[in-house]
Amino acid sequence: MKRILFFGCVFIALSSTAQKKVKGNSELLKLNANKELVTNALDASYESDKKTALQIWDFAEMGYKETKSAALHVANLKSAGFTVETGVAGIPTAFVATYGTGQPVIAILAEYDALPGLAQTTSPEKNPIAGKNAGHGCGHHLFGTASVSAGIAIKKLIDEKKLTGTIKVFGCPAEEGGSGKVYLVRAGLFNNVDAVIHWHPDDVNAINTAGALANKSAKFRFYGISAHASASPDQGRSSLDAVEAMDNMVNMMREHIPQESRIHYVITSGGKAPNVVPDFAEVYYYVRHPRRDVVVDIFDRVEKAAQGAALGTGTTMKYEIIGGTHDLLINKTLNEVMQANLDKVGGVIYTDAEKVFTEKIQPTFFAKAPAMETAATVKPLSYVNDGNNGSTDVGDVSYTKPTVGLRAATWVPGTPAHSWQAVAVGGTEIGTKGMLVASKTMALTAIDLMSNPEIIKKATEEFKLSIGDYKYKALLGDRPPALNYRD
């Protein structure tokens, strides 16, 4: 009898293992089937998405002025069945689109602002567009479109009851210096989100592993006394002198700050005529460093230089904080998931015509360009710091929820960001094909997160370890959105 029971238990144990294996295979088949459905759906929507992206490329609206761009995304999301709240966080061009109910809640970030002074045709030679100022030198026309498209693709699976949970698309204006996402974070709009997905146009296909620099920016305004610069200069107090004195002191300060720091400025107003002592001048400063606390310390020293310049020139000074962003926290758990999906999607294959375009535009780059074939490859996951010296308001989101992002080759290899070349390539099918790589990778990653709660659990644990006991506080303080910072 004991022997019979022994063999009976063994049979039951084997049967249970077999059942788990069958269940596991069934879940894997379901996961793969969902991914195939989404991939096919994004292929089918490519021509429509391309049209949207190129419309926004043509709009080329700057930060907080993206009225037509945001409206186009909102219209597409509403048409797909999303509930869309516009004007969130006190920003007319910000929105949150939602579909589904319950957990998990997956957020996808969308950007759509352009940069000043970069209007350019799709020519491989420098050819500014007459009568236009801004251009999409950072590819945000592609960024927002891919994110919206990925969200809509996930919505279809929820609709068909192949996924459960909630998908949100966040319309994020003014990433370029306006810190748009900071206001969304500050307003608590990410509080009920479980994980955040984003991407950025680039000249490679890779997962974000290098982080970003924290950044704090301000406009320093000096007020003096105007006078005739030749007849009565003694009666004037030059606000431009104050700006130049401040700049001189800050430039001397560079020797005495951590070497990873970055300080940049432009004089946005310096007077109107040489024979008039200017009574108003303005200089716009950025301060960056890999650590947010160091940024705050350096910025305070820049402010003291401004105070000293005003004192020494007999002027007065006021400053306005324009933006402030945290460094970017990397979540290795989510990176591994996204890397697997990017590997599955692959890179961009150029047509013969696109190869000719590439051969024409690459010689215009300052640095030697990599081989064009690198656009077709995917970089392996690596945590060696590749010297990312940019800043992004995604950093503030990453201090709120587990966040993951990729870069997709929307530009010819070697293309510098914030350049006329980036604008030109971004307006071609090279750009929109790279956009498709991004939309697929984000959607496939969202499927993994919505299908396996253990991924989100592990990512959240890692996130909590990363922030420790730090209590998030916006570097730009409690100021309202700087809606006119481009004026």
Phi, psi and omega in degrees: 000317179298320181295320179297316179297321180301310181293328177297319179294319179299317181298318180294318180298315179297321180296320179295317178299317180297321179296320178296321180295317179297316179297319179298316178296322180296317179295321180294318178298319179295317179300312181295323179295318178297319179294322178294320178299315181292318178300315179295321180295320180288325173298319182292329182268003186302313183297320178293317179295321178300317179299316179298312182300317182286332172297315181289327173302319180286324177299313179045060182266136183278173187309130181068003176248013189277049187300309182289322181296311179297319181298323180294316177296317180298317180298318180294321180290319178295319178299328179279352177108005178285149167271125186239126174256121182255164178066029183287156177057026178075020182241116183302329184259015175259149179207161171230121179253134187229140172215139179100180179218156173076187182265156356282161175251115182251129180254140173238129183270140178232131176241159183200020180267150180255179182246145180288150172076015185237022178301129187203143174284183178272018178288145175283003174243151183299122185208081182301149177276119182300135177083359179245154180250302190274160175208159182274072181283357176238006172073025184288344173295328176279320181306301184297321183294315179297320181293317177297316181297318178297318179298318179295322179296320177292322178304321181297322178291323176295318179302319182273007178062029175268343174224151173239149181128198185230135174247134179234137172246121181261118175277113191244099181283167164052046173294327184284078175089350182264351176057039186305317184292335180300319180291326177293319177296313182299328180280358177080018185288345178259005188300324183261014180272146179263325180203153184235136180241139176210178176204177174207140173300148182196190176249012178223165172250112186198158174273142177293118179232354190259354181075199181203166180274138168293155188211139172223132185229156180201156171254122179261123185243127182247139183238122181239210179230125180280151179197167176290124188291342179250315185285322184217055182297333181294340181271356182257158173227113192276120175290331177292322174304320181296316178300314182293325177294318177299312181300320180297316180294318179295320180296325174291329181293336183304331180292341191239031174232161180305142189294340179283354184287156173225132174230125177229152177208157170225140175276109185273341176207128183222021183108170185245333183212140183297334183269012176236124175295119185290132178264359175215137174210153184220141175228138186250120186245144167243140171234128182228152174193155179298339180246132183297324182291326178290322176302314181298317181296314180294319179300319179299324178290323175297319178299319179295324176298321178295319178297317180295322179296320178294317181298317184287339182252003179070028178247178173242158185224139168228150176226152180238121173294126180261315182209167177192124182228148177281163168294167186259122177277132180263134179248104185294328178300311180289326178302318181296321179295312182293324179300317179300322180286322176295320176301320181293320182286315180084185185260205187249128177259126182274143171283172179300319180295322179290328176294321177296315177303315180299316180296333179278322187273330183300323178295347179276352180285149179292318181261160178295134184271145173294168177297142182298337181295343180295339177294339181271353184256165176241128179289139176291159180292123182215138182252021171285126183298119183266017175077036178291109182251019176271172177231153179207144176286356170298335178305318179294323176297320183292342175272002182249319182214158175303130189228141179220145181211161177229167171243137180238146185282080175270349181244155172302136180308130181098351182296126176283138175293160179058043182227162176296330178295320178296321177297313183298310181294322181296342178268006180249178179288343171302317179293314185287332175291322174295324176301321180294323175302316182293313183297320179294314183297318179294317181294317179296323178294319178299321178299315178301316183293324181279345182264338186227097182298338180295329179296312181295322178299312180294318179296323179292321177298317178296319179301315181297323176293324182294318183274340180057229181262013180292131176258117185303135175215125183297132180292339178272005176073215183255017181296150175288165179307135183278070190296338182249025185293342177271356180284000000 
